[in-house]
Amino acid sequence: MIQVQPLPEMIEMSGQNDELLLALEAAADQFKQAGDHSREAVARFELGRQLFLQDRGDAAHEHLRRAGEILEKDGLAVLAGQAFLGCGQARMKEDQQKDSLQWFDRAISQFDLGQDEDEDGKVEASAGKLEALTDLKQWSGAELSSDVIAATDHASSSRLLTFRLAALRYRMRERLDKRDPEGGLVPARQAAEVASRLGNPHIEATYRLALAHNLRQVIKPEEAAKEYEQVLAMVKELPDAADLEREALVGLGATLDA
């Protein structure tokens, strides 16, 4: 999320978390009092990042918001976009999906002003918005999901593949919510493939299970049975996968009995 690095004197500070946070907050306040808003933004940016890493989303949001507002006013669009992206992620960390949307939108707008200087940042903000929309079951992001999928079509990095997975999850859940199992086949299959590339068997099994359910609903029993069996093979050695195993067994049994 955060790309701005701390000021040189901040880099020399103690690595102790509490000491670092206190020093960053003191520096930010000092720069604010001195009217040095550019350096205040840098201090608050790094303070917000550190707070985010400590799972203190509300506090992180406040400092990232202030940093973003300063950077936006100074015309530093890409850095402002990164700060507002952090705001959206901080709100998501506190399960404030609805409020996060405005911050992801502000981040996307700033990245657009940055004229493609940080294309990955825009994709990350878009993926964040799609995650929030999915959690809220708001299906207004069809075009945005297409943009993210297109932008990550040839992605190989774990970071970009994670964003692609968010867009595919949005599409799959949208089709599920609209009772369209046929339409959910492609995103579920693609999501499972991305999860496999990411090396996450638990998530891959989750999407393969969704794919199997969709295949069973569209009366493709042989393909459905194959996916259920693959899920069962995957989860056998996975911890905390009892629910997946149970659901796959029930689905496989229903498929074979049909």
N, C-alpha and C positions, 0 to 999 in steps of 0.2 A: 504493500500500500504506500508507505511513506518513502520518498526518495531523497528529501533534503537532508544533508548531513549537518551535525552540530557545529557551532563555531569552534575555531581552533582551541580556545581556552576551555571549552566544554569537553573536548576530546581528552584533555589532560586530567579531568576530574576523576575522583574515585569511582571504581566500578560498582560500589555498593548501591543497590537500587534506591533505597530511601535517601541516601546522601545525594545521589544523582538527581532525583526528582526535586529535592529541596533546592539544590543548586540551580537547576533549570528554571524553576519557578521564580527564584530570587532574581536570576538574570533577566527573565522576561519582564518582571515588574520594574526592574531598574531601567531597562531599555525603554519601557513605556513612559516612565517618569521623565526620562531624558528626551523624549520625543523621537527616539530612534526606532521608528516603527518597523523598518526593514529587518533589523536585528531582533526586534521583539517577535516578529513572525517566525524567524528561524528558531528562536528559543521555544516558542509555543508549539511549533511544528514537531520538534524533537520531544518536547514534553508530552504532547499528545500521543506520539508514537510509543514512548515508553509506558505510558499509562495503559494504552491499548494492549500492549504485550503482557501487562499484568492483569488483564481482564477487568479493567476499571473503565467500562465503556462510557458512563455518563461524564466522568471527569475528562476522559480523552476527547469526547465530543466538544466540550466547551473550549478547550485550547485549540483544537484543530479548526473549529469554527472561526475563532478570532484570527488565527493564522491565515485561513482562507480569505477572510474579508480584507485583510491587509494586502495580501498578494493580488487579489482581484482588483483592488483599487490602484495598485501599482502597475497594473497591466501585465502581470506575470501569469499568463493564463494557464500554462501547463502546471506550474507549481500550485496555483489556486485549485486546479482540477484535482491534483493529488490530495490536497488538504480536504476538499469537499468529499472526495471518495472516502477518505478516512472517516469523515463525519458519518457517512452512510453506513460504513462497516461498524462503527462504534454503536450506532443505533440498533443495527441488527444483533450485535452482541448482547444488547439489553432487551431483545425480543420486541423492539419497537419498529416492526416492519413498515407500518403505515407511515411513520415519520421519516423513515430512511429514504423513502421514495424521492422526496424533494431534494435531498442531498445528492443522491445519485444523478438526478436530473441536472442539478447545478454543476456537478463534476463533468457530465457529458457535454454540457454547453461550453464549459471552459476548455475542455480538450478540443472541441470543434474550433474554438477561437485560436487554439495553438497551432492550427494548420498542419496536422499530422506529425507534430513533434513527438507525441507520445501515443501512438496508435494502440499499443497494448493497454495503456491506462484507460483509454476510452472503452476498449473491449471489457476490461475488468469492471468498470463502472456499470456498463450495460448488463453484464452477467450478474452483478450484485442486485441491480434493479429486478432482473428476472427472478432471482431467488426470492426477493421480497414479494413480488407479485404471485409467485407460486404458493408461498406460505399463506398469502391472503386470499388465494383462489380468485384472483382478479385476472381475467384473460384479455387484457388490452395490449399485450406485448408481442403480438404475432410478428409484426415487422421487425421489432427489435431482436427477437429470437433468430429471425432469418439473417439479420446483419451479423450477429455473433457467430452463427454457424458458418456463414460465408467467410468471415474474417479468420476463422480457425480451421478452414478446410484442409490445409496442408500442415497443420501444427504438429510439432514433435515435442515441444517442451511441456513439462508437467503443468506449468502455470497456465499455458493457453489451453491445454486439454481439459483442465479443471473448469475453465470458463465455457468451453464447448459442452461439457457435461451439464452445466447449469442450464444452458439453453435447451438441450435435449430433454432434461428433466421437466422444464416448463412445458414443452410440447407434449410430452407423454402424459403429464398430469392434466393438462387441458383436455386432451382427447378422452381421458378417463372420466373427468368430471362431466363431459358432454356425452358420455355413454357412446363413444365411438371407438370400439375395439379395433376395427379395421384401420382407422387412422392412427391408432397408437402403436401399430406394429413396427413401423420404420423407426420412430424415435426410440422405442424401447430396445430394439436390436442395436441401433447405433450407440445408445448409451451404454449398453453392456460391453460393446467393443471398446469404447473409450475407457471404461473402468478397467478392462483387461489390460489395456496399454499402460494405464496408470499403476498397475500392479496391486489393485485393491480387490481381492476376491469377494469380500463381503458385499461391497457395492455392486460388483458384477453379478453376484448371485441374486441380489435384490431386483436388478433390472431384468435378468433372465427369467425370474419368477413372474414379473409383470408381463413379459413377452409370452410366456407359456399360458398365462391366464387369457391374454388376448387371442392367442391362437386357438385355445379351446372354445372361446366365445364365437369365433368366426368359423367354427366347424372344420378345423384342420387338426384332427386328433393325432396323427402320426408326428407332425412337427411339434405339437404341444407336448406329447409324451417324451420326445427327445429332449426338449428344453427342461422339463421337470426332472428327468433323469440326470441331466448335466448339473442342475442345481443341487440335487441330492449328493452327487459325487463331490461337488465343490465344498459343501458345508460340512461334510463328514468330520473334517479335522479342524474346522474353524471354531474358535471360542465364541460364546454368546450368539450362536446361530440356531438355537433350538426352535425358535419361532419360524424361521425360514424353512427349516427341515420339516416341521410339522405341516406347514402350509403347502409345501411341495408334495408331500405324501398324500395329503387330502386331494390336491389337484390331480395328481397322477392317478389316484384311485378312481376319481370321478371320470377322468378321460378314458381309462381302460374299461370302465363299466358302461360307458355310453353306447 
